[in-house]
Amino acid sequence: MSVTYYSINEELARRAKEMNSFYDYVPGSATQAYQRSVDRAAQIAEFQKQRVDPIHHDKIDHLLDTYARKLAENTNRSNEIAARVPSILIAGGGNFPVRKKEKQDRADETNRKEWREIQGLLDKIRSTGLGGISADDPEAVSKLEAKLEKLQRFQETMKAVNAYYKKNKTLDGCPHLSAEGIEKLKAEMAHNWRAEPKPYESYDLANNNASIRQVKSRIEELKKQAETVYIGWDFEGGFVDVDRAANRLQVFFDDKPEREVCAAMRHAGFRWAPSVGAWQRQLNSNAFYAADHLECIKPLSGELPTELQKRARKAVQEEAQETADGWGFYIIADLKTWADNAENRSPLEHFPSFEAAKARFEELRDEPYNSEPTEPGPDGQPPARLTLGLEHSDGMSSTDILHVRQGKNYLVTDFVRTERVRDDPAVMDILSRATSEIGFDFVRVYEQAGDERQHLTVIPFAEWDNPYFPSATPGRIAAQYYELTHRCYPIHRDPGLRAGQIASIVQFIQEGGKNGANQMSMAVAGLGISFRDNDAVQEQVTALINELAQYTESERGDVSQQKACHKKSRER
C-alpha cells in the first residue's frame, strides 16, 4: 500500500544527540527510526483492510496518514525540546541551568503524553470496521445500507438452506452454501440438543430479522436527522453556529469566557475544541435542549434555542408546501358558467398552496348557487359548480379533483386517467389531505362494462374501493384487508365475488364504528405476528393499522331495534 512519509529535521536530531550523549550522531538515523514506525503502522493497516469491508478502507488510510504526520511532528518537537538544555553529564554541575532544565522536563512530559495519544491511533486502525457506525461518519447512511443488504441476503440464505434441508433431509449438495459452510453447519447440528435440529433455528431467523429492523430504523433516523433544519443564533458576546459537515453545534465566544461559564458549558455536554476554537457537542435535538438551560448563550431575540429551531422548521415546511413538487391549485367559482359558455363566466383563480386554495374554497362553499336545484346534465347528474383543481408549474398537467354538485362534494377521478398525475406521490398526498380537511361525499367512478364502454357510477365516497391514496374510509380499509388476507393465504380470487366480499367488510366497519375498527386492527396485528418474516406483509399491516387508527366514525345502528331490545316482556 502507498505510504506517505513526512519530513524529519535531521539538524535538530543531531543537536539533540550531541546535547545528551557522548556518541556521534549517525546521519539519517532519526528519519530511519521514524519510517520504521510508520512501516509497522502500515502493516497493521494492511492487515485490517483484509479483515473488513472495503467501505472502511478510506478511513483506515486516513488514520494511517494522520499517524504518519503527527508522529513526524512529535518527533521533531521531541528533538527540539531535547536540544534546549544539555544533559548534566555533558555540561557538568557547575552553573547548570536548573530552572531551564525543569522547564524542559515539563515540555518533554507534555510531548510524551502526545506521543502516547498518537500511538492510540494504531488501536483505532485495529478497530475500524469492527464496531458500530457512528452518526458522525459522513458515510454512515451508505455503510448502514450496505450492512442492511448483507443482513437481508443472509436472511434469504437461511430460509433457502432450511427449505433445502426440509425437502432433502440433508445439507449435502446445498447450492446456497460452500463446502466449508456445509461441514460447519453439520457440526453445529450434531451438537444441537434438539430432537430435530434445523440448520438455522427459528431464533436465528428472528434475531437476524430484529437486526434488519434495527438497521432500517437507524437509517430512517439518520436520514430524518440529515433533513432536519437547524439554525444558529447570536448571543451577547458571541454566536452559535451549525456545522453540518462535522455534525457539531459550535459555540464561539468573542473573548475567553469566565471560569463559571466554562464549567456551565462542560456541565451541558459541550467540550472545548482547540482545532476550531469553539465549544461544541454532537449536532442533535439534545444539544439544543441543553442550550436552553445556558443563560450565557441565550439568543438576543429572547427565544429559547429550541423555539428558534421550531420556527425555522415551520418556515421551511410552509415554503416547501407552497412549491411541493411543482403542484399548485386553482379554483373555479362556478364551473356551470363554463359549460353554458356564459358571458360572465367564472375566472380561473390560481393559488400557490393548499392552505390558500382551501381558504378560498371554504369562502365560496356556502354560496346558495352550490345547493340550488338544477336540471341534470348530459350525464344524468347535477351540474358541477364550485371546483377545486391541481395544476403543475410546467403547464403540462392539470386536473379537477373536487366538484360541488347540489350541496355535495364529489371526488373527480380524472386523475386516474393520466399516468403522470396518478403515479405522483405528491398528488396522492394532496388528495389524502383534501379527504381529511375538506371531505368528499360521493365519487364518480368510471367502470368498464361488457360492451367495452366505460359507464359512470356514483357511489358514496366512504364505500369506494379506493386503491390510490390513504383516506381511512370503510371502502379503502376493506379493500386493503381483502388484499392483505389474499397475500397471507392462498385463497382463490374470484373477481365476481370480490365486490360482495368487500361490501360485507364495509358493512361490518360501518355498523361497528370505532369499536369495529379496533377489532379489525387486532386481527390485522395477528396477521403481522403470524407472518413476521414477510416484509411485504409487514409493510401492508403497518399501513392498514395506521388507517384503522384514523377511523373515528361512530357505530351505525337501527334506533327502533335498539329501543325494542329494551322493552319489558309481557311476562314482567
C-alpha positions in Angstrom: 0.0 0.0 0.0 1.1 3.6 -0.6 2.6 5.3 2.5 3.4 9.0 2.9 6.5 9.8 5.0 6.7 13.3 6.4 10.0 15.2 6.9 12.2 14.7 9.9 14.5 17.6 10.8 17.9 15.9 10.8 19.7 19.0 12.1 17.5 19.1 15.2 18.1 15.3 15.7 21.9 15.8 15.5 21.8 18.7 18.1 19.6 16.6 20.4 22.0 13.7 20.3 25.0 16.0 21.0 23.2 17.6 24.0 22.5 14.2 25.6 25.2 11.7 24.5 29.0 11.3 24.1 28.4 9.3 21.0 28.3 10.8 17.5 25.0 11.1 15.7 24.6 8.7 12.7 23.2 10.8 9.8 19.7 9.8 8.8 19.1 7.6 11.9 16.2 9.7 13.1 14.5 9.5 9.7 15.0 5.8 9.5 13.6 5.2 13.0 10.5 7.3 12.1 10.0 5.4 8.9 10.3 2.0 10.6 7.4 3.1 13.0 5.3 4.2 10.0 6.0 0.9 8.2 4.8 -1.0 11.3 1.6 1.1 11.3 1.2 0.4 7.5 1.4 -3.4 8.2 -1.4 -3.1 10.8 -3.5 -1.1 8.4 -3.0 -3.6 5.6 -4.0 -6.5 7.9 -7.1 -4.6 9.0 -8.1 -4.0 5.3 -8.1 -7.7 4.7 -10.5 -8.2 7.7 -13.1 -5.6 7.0 -15.4 -4.5 4.2 -13.8 -2.3 1.5 -16.1 0.6 2.5 -13.9 1.1 5.6 -10.6 1.2 3.6 -10.6 5.0 3.1 -11.0 5.6 6.8 -8.0 3.2 7.5 -5.9 5.1 5.0 -6.8 8.4 6.6 -5.9 7.2 10.1 -2.6 5.8 8.8 -1.7 9.2 7.2 -2.7 11.0 10.3 -0.5 8.7 12.3 2.5 9.4 10.0 2.0 13.2 10.0 1.5 13.5 13.8 4.4 11.2 14.6 6.7 13.3 12.4 5.6 16.5 14.2 6.0 14.8 17.6 9.5 13.5 16.7 10.7 17.0 15.6 9.2 18.6 18.7 10.9 16.0 20.9 14.3 16.7 19.3 13.7 20.5 19.6 13.0 20.1 23.4 16.0 17.8 23.9 18.3 20.4 22.2 17.3 23.3 24.5 19.4 22.3 27.6 22.3 19.8 27.7 22.4 16.8 30.0 24.2 17.4 33.3 26.5 14.5 32.3 27.5 16.6 29.3 27.6 20.1 30.8 28.7 19.2 34.3 27.3 20.5 37.6 28.9 24.0 37.6 26.5 26.8 36.8 24.0 24.2 35.5 20.7 26.0 34.4 18.4 24.1 36.8 15.3 26.3 36.1 15.7 25.8 32.3 16.1 22.1 32.9 12.9 21.9 34.9 11.0 23.8 32.2 12.5 21.4 29.6 11.3 18.4 31.6 7.7 19.7 31.8 7.7 20.3 28.0 9.1 16.8 27.5 6.4 15.3 29.6 3.7 17.0 27.6 5.3 15.8 24.4 5.4 12.2 25.7 1.7 12.4 26.6 1.0 13.5 23.0 3.2 10.6 21.7 1.0 8.1 23.7 -2.1 9.6 22.2 -0.6 9.2 18.7 0.1 5.5 19.4 -3.6 5.3 20.3 -4.3 5.8 16.6 -3.0 2.3 16.0 -5.8 0.9 18.2 -8.3 2.9 16.1 -6.9 1.3 12.9 -7.2 -2.1 14.5 -10.9 -1.5 15.5 -12.0 0.2 12.3 -14.9 -1.6 10.6 -15.4 -4.0 13.6 -17.6 -1.8 15.8 -20.8 0.3 15.3 -21.3 3.0 12.7 -21.1 6.5 14.2 -23.6 9.2 13.3 -20.6 11.5 12.9 -19.4 9.4 9.9 -20.4 11.3 6.7 -20.8 7.8 5.1 -23.0 6.5 7.9 -26.1 6.0 5.8 -24.3 4.3 2.9 -22.5 2.0 5.4 -25.7 1.1 7.1 -27.4 0.4 3.8 -24.6 -1.9 2.9 -24.9 -3.6 6.2 -28.7 -3.9 5.7 -28.2 -5.5 2.3 -25.8 -8.0 3.8 -28.3 -8.9 6.6 -31.1 -9.3 4.1 -29.0 -11.6 1.9 -28.2 -13.7 5.0 -31.9 -13.9 5.9 -32.8 -15.2 2.5 -29.9 -17.7 2.6 -31.0 -19.0 6.0 -34.6 -19.5 4.6 -33.3 -21.2 1.5 -31.0 -23.5 3.4 -33.8 -24.5 5.8 -36.1 -25.2 2.9 -33.5 -27.3 1.1 -32.9 -29.4 4.3 -36.6 -29.8 4.9 -37.0 -31.2 1.4 -33.9 -33.4 1.2 -33.2 -34.2 4.8 -29.5 -33.4 4.2 -27.3 -30.5 3.5 -25.2 -32.3 1.0 -25.3 -30.6 -2.3 -27.0 -27.4 -1.0 -26.4 -24.7 -3.6 -26.7 -21.9 -1.1 -23.6 -23.0 0.9 -20.0 -23.6 0.3 -18.5 -27.0 1.1 -16.9 -25.5 4.2 -20.2 -23.9 5.2 -22.0 -27.2 4.9 -19.5 -29.0 7.1 -19.6 -26.3 9.7 -23.5 -26.4 9.9 -23.4 -30.2 10.1 -21.1 -30.0 13.1 -23.3 -27.4 14.8 -26.4 -29.6 14.2 -24.6 -32.6 15.6 -24.1 -30.8 18.9 -27.6 -29.4 19.0 -29.7 -30.7 21.9 -33.0 -30.5 19.9 -34.5 -33.8 18.8 -35.0 -32.5 15.2 -32.4 -29.7 14.7 -32.5 -27.4 11.7 -29.6 -25.7 10.0 -30.8 -22.4 11.2 -33.2 -22.4 14.2 -36.2 -20.0 14.5 -34.3 -17.8 16.9 -31.6 -17.3 14.3 -34.1 -16.0 11.8 -35.9 -13.9 14.5 -32.6 -12.4 15.7 -31.4 -11.5 12.2 -34.8 -10.1 11.4 -34.6 -7.9 14.5 -31.2 -6.7 13.4 -32.7 -5.8 10.0 -35.5 -3.8 11.6 -32.9 -2.1 13.9 -30.7 -1.1 10.9 -33.7 0.1 8.9 -34.8 2.2 11.9 -31.3 3.7 12.2 -31.2 4.6 8.5 -34.5 6.3 8.8 -33.4 8.2 11.9 -30.1 9.4 10.3 -31.9 10.4 7.1 -34.5 12.3 9.1 -31.7 14.0 11.1 -30.0 15.0 7.9 -33.2 16.6 6.6 -33.9 18.3 9.9 -33.5 22.1 9.8 -31.0 23.5 12.4 -30.0 27.2 12.6 -27.5 29.1 14.8 -28.0 32.4 16.6 -26.2 35.4 18.1 -25.9 35.9 21.8 -24.3 38.7 23.9 -20.5 38.0 23.5 -20.5 35.6 20.6 -22.5 33.4 18.3 -23.6 29.8 17.8 -23.0 28.0 14.5 -24.3 24.8 13.0 -21.5 22.7 11.3 -23.3 20.1 9.2 -20.1 18.6 7.8 -18.6 18.0 11.3 -22.1 17.1 12.7 -21.5 19.6 15.6 -23.3 22.5 17.3 -20.5 25.1 17.9 -20.3 28.0 20.3 -17.9 30.8 19.6 -17.1 33.4 22.3 -15.6 36.8 21.3 -13.3 36.7 24.4 -12.2 33.9 26.7 -15.2 33.1 28.9 -15.1 33.2 32.7 -14.3 30.1 34.7 -18.0 29.7 35.7 -19.1 29.9 32.1 -16.6 27.2 31.1 -17.9 25.0 33.9 -21.5 25.5 32.8 -20.6 24.6 29.2 -18.9 21.4 30.3 -21.9 20.5 32.5 -24.2 20.9 29.5 -22.1 18.5 27.5 -20.1 20.9 25.4 -16.3 20.4 25.0 -13.6 22.8 24.1 -12.1 22.1 20.6 -8.8 24.0 20.1 -8.8 22.9 16.4 -11.8 25.1 15.6 -11.6 27.5 18.6 -15.1 26.6 19.8 -17.1 24.8 22.4 -19.1 22.0 20.7 -21.1 18.9 21.0 -22.8 16.5 18.6 -25.5 18.1 16.5 -28.9 16.7 17.5 -32.0 17.8 19.4 -30.4 17.2 22.8 -27.8 19.8 22.0 -30.5 22.5 21.7 -32.3 21.3 24.8 -29.0 21.7 26.7 -28.5 25.1 25.2 -32.0 26.1 26.5 -30.5 26.0 30.1 -27.4 28.0 29.3 -28.0 31.7 30.1 -24.6 32.6 28.8 -25.6 31.8 25.2 -29.2 32.9 25.3 -30.3 34.2 21.8 -30.6 38.0 21.5 -34.2 37.6 20.4 -35.1 36.3 23.8 -36.4 33.0 22.5 -35.1 29.6 23.6 -32.9 27.8 21.1 -35.4 25.0 20.7 -38.1 27.6 19.9 -35.8 29.1 17.2 -35.5 25.6 15.6 -39.2 25.0 15.6 -39.9 28.4 14.0 -37.2 27.7 11.3 -38.6 24.3 10.5 -42.1 25.6 10.3 -41.0 28.3 7.8 -39.2 25.7 5.7 -42.2 23.4 5.7 -44.6 26.2 4.7 -42.2 27.1 1.9 -41.9 23.5 0.8 -45.7 23.1 0.9 -46.2 26.1 -1.4 -43.9 24.6 -4.0 -44.4 20.9 -3.3 -43.1 19.0 -6.4 -44.3 21.9 -8.6 -48.0 21.5 -7.9 -50.3 24.5 -7.4 -54.0 24.8 -7.1 -56.9 26.6 -8.9 -60.5 27.5 -8.0 -63.4 28.0 -10.4 -66.2 29.6 -8.5 -68.9 28.2 -10.8 -67.9 25.6 -13.5 -71.5 25.7 -14.9 -70.8 29.1 -16.4 -68.1 27.4 -18.5 -70.4 24.6 -19.6 -73.1 27.2 -20.5 -70.5 29.4 -22.2 -71.9 32.2 -20.2 -70.8 35.8 -21.0 -69.5 36.4 -17.4 -68.0 33.0 -16.8 -66.1 32.5 -13.5 -62.3 33.2 -13.8 -59.6 30.7 -13.1 -58.1 31.7 -9.7 -54.6 30.4 -9.0 -53.1 29.6 -5.6 -49.6 28.5 -4.6 -50.5 26.4 -1.6 -53.2 24.1 -0.4 -54.0 26.4 2.6 -54.7 29.3 0.3 -56.9 27.3 -2.0 -58.7 25.7 0.9 -59.5 29.1 2.4 -60.9 30.4 -0.9 -62.9 27.1 -1.3 -64.5 27.4 2.2 -65.3 31.1 1.4 -67.3 30.1 -1.6 -68.7 26.7 -0.4 -71.8 28.1 1.4 -72.9 30.3 -1.5 -76.6 29.5 -2.4 -75.9 28.6 -6.0 -73.9 25.5 -4.9 -77.1 23.9 -3.4 -79.8 25.2 -5.7 -81.9 22.6 -7.6 -81.0 22.4 -11.3 -81.7 20.2 -14.3 -79.4 17.2 -14.6 -76.6 17.5 -17.2 -76.0 15.2 -20.2 -74.5 12.5 -17.8 -77.8 12.5 -15.8 -76.0 14.1 -12.8 -76.4 17.6 -11.2 -74.0 20.0 -12.9 -70.7 20.9 -11.3 -70.5 24.3 -9.7 -67.6 25.2 -7.3 -64.5 23.5 -8.4 -61.0 22.8 -6.9 -58.2 21.6 -9.2 -54.5 20.8 -9.4 -52.0 22.3 -11.9 -48.3 21.7 -12.4 -45.9 24.6 -12.7 -44.6 23.2 -16.1 -48.0 23.9 -17.6 -48.3 20.3 -18.9 -50.7 18.8 -16.3 -53.9 19.9 -14.7 -57.0 18.2 -13.4 -60.1 18.9 -11.4 -60.2 17.0 -8.1 -63.4 18.3 -6.4 -66.8 19.4 -7.7 -69.7 20.7 -5.6 -73.0 19.3 -7.1 -76.3 20.3 -5.4 -74.6 20.8 -2.0 -72.5 17.6 -2.1 -68.7 17.3 -2.5 -67.8 14.9 -5.4 -64.3 13.5 -5.9 -63.3 13.8 -9.5 -61.4 10.7 -10.7 -59.9 12.3 -13.8 -56.5 12.0 -12.2 -56.6 8.2 -12.7 -56.5 8.6 -16.5 -53.2 10.5 -16.6 -50.3 8.3 -15.6 -48.1 11.2 -14.7 -50.6 12.5 -12.2 -51.8 9.1 -10.9 -48.3 7.9 -10.2 -47.1 11.1 -8.5 -46.8 10.6 -4.7 -47.3 14.4 -4.1 -50.7 14.2 -5.8 -51.7 11.3 -3.6 -50.7 13.3 -0.5 -52.8 16.2 -1.7 -55.8 14.0 -2.2 -55.4 12.4 1.2 -55.2 15.8 2.8 -58.3 17.1 0.9 -60.1 14.0 2.2 -59.3 14.8 5.9 -59.5 18.6 5.7 -62.3 19.2 3.2 -64.1 15.9 2.8 -65.9 14.1 0.0 -69.5 12.9 0.0 -69.5 11.0 -3.3 -67.1 9.8 -6.0 -67.8 9.5 -9.7 -66.3 6.1 -10.9 -66.0 5.0 -14.5 -66.2 1.2 -14.8 -65.6 -1.0 -17.8 -68.8 -2.7 -18.9 -69.3 -5.8 -21.1 -69.8 -3.6 -24.2 -66.3 -2.3 -23.8 -67.6 1.2 -22.9 -67.0 2.9 -19.6 -70.1 3.6 -17.6 -70.3 6.3 -14.9 -71.3 5.1 -11.4 -71.8 7.4 -8.5 -71.2 5.8 -5.1 -70.7 7.2 -1.5 -67.0 8.1 -1.1 -66.9 6.1 2.2 -67.8 2.9 0.4 -65.4 3.4 -2.6 -62.8 0.8 -3.1 -60.0 3.4 -3.1 -56.7 1.9 -4.4 -54.9 5.3 -4.8 -54.4 7.2 -1.5 -54.9 6.9 2.3 -58.4 8.0 3.3 -59.3 6.0 6.4 -62.7 5.1 4.9 -64.5 1.8 5.2 -64.2 1.1 1.4 -60.4 1.8 1.4 -59.9 -0.3 4.6 -62.0 -3.2 3.3 -60.0 -3.3 0.0 -56.7 -3.3 1.9 -57.9 -6.0 4.2 -59.0 -8.1 1.3 -55.6 -7.8 -0.4 -53.8 -8.5 2.9 -55.7 -11.8 3.5 -55.0 -12.9 0.0 -51.3 -12.1 0.3 -51.1 -14.1 3.6 -53.1 -17.1 2.5 -53.5 -18.9 -0.9 -57.2 -18.1 -1.2 -58.8 -18.3 -4.7 -59.5 -14.9 -6.1 -62.9 -14.7 -7.7 -63.4 -11.3 -9.4 -67.2 -11.9 -9.4 -67.3 -12.3 -5.6 -64.8 -9.6 -4.7 -67.3 -6.7 -4.7 -69.7 -8.6 -2.4 -66.9 -9.6 0.0 -65.6 -6.0 0.2 -69.2 -4.8 0.7 -69.6 -7.1 3.7 -66.4 -5.8 5.3 -67.6 -2.2 4.7 -70.9 -3.1 6.4 -69.0 -4.6 9.4 -66.9 -1.5 9.8 -69.8 1.0 9.5 -72.0 -1.0 11.9 -69.2 -1.4 14.4 -67.8 2.1 14.2 -64.6 2.8 16.1 -65.1 -0.4 18.1 -65.3 -2.5 14.9 -62.2 -0.7 13.5 -60.3 -1.7 16.8 -61.4 -5.3 16.4 -60.2 -5.4 12.8 -56.9 -3.7 13.9 -56.3 -6.6 16.3 -57.0 -9.1 13.6 -54.6 -7.3 11.3 -51.9 -7.2 14.0 -52.4 -11.0 14.4 -51.6 -11.5 10.7 -48.5 -9.4 11.2 -47.3 -11.6 14.0 -48.0 -14.8 12.1 -46.1 -13.6 9.0 -43.4 -11.6 10.8 -40.7 -12.7 8.3 -42.6 -11.4 5.3 -41.6 -7.8 4.7 -44.4 -7.2 2.2 -47.0 -8.3 4.7 -45.3 -6.2 7.4 -45.5 -3.1 5.3 -49.1 -3.7 4.4 -50.0 -4.5 8.0 -48.4 -1.2 9.2 -50.3 0.9 6.6 -53.6 -0.7 7.4 -53.3 -0.3 11.1 -52.4 3.3 10.6 -55.6 3.9 8.6 -57.7 1.9 11.1 -56.4 4.1 13.9 -57.6 7.2 12.0 -61.1 5.8 11.6 -63.3 7.8 14.0 -66.9 7.2 12.8 -69.4 6.0 15.5 -71.3 2.8 15.0 -74.4 2.7 12.9 -77.5 1.1 14.5 -81.2 0.7 13.9 -82.6 3.0 16.5 -86.0 1.3 16.5 -84.3 -2.1 17.0 -82.2 -0.8 19.8 -85.3 0.6 21.6 -87.2 -2.6 21.1 -84.4 -4.6 22.7 -85.0 -2.7 26.0 -88.8 -3.1 26.1 -90.2 -5.2 29.0 -91.7 -8.5 28.1 -95.4 -9.3 28.8 -94.4 -11.8 31.4 -92.9 -9.0 33.5 
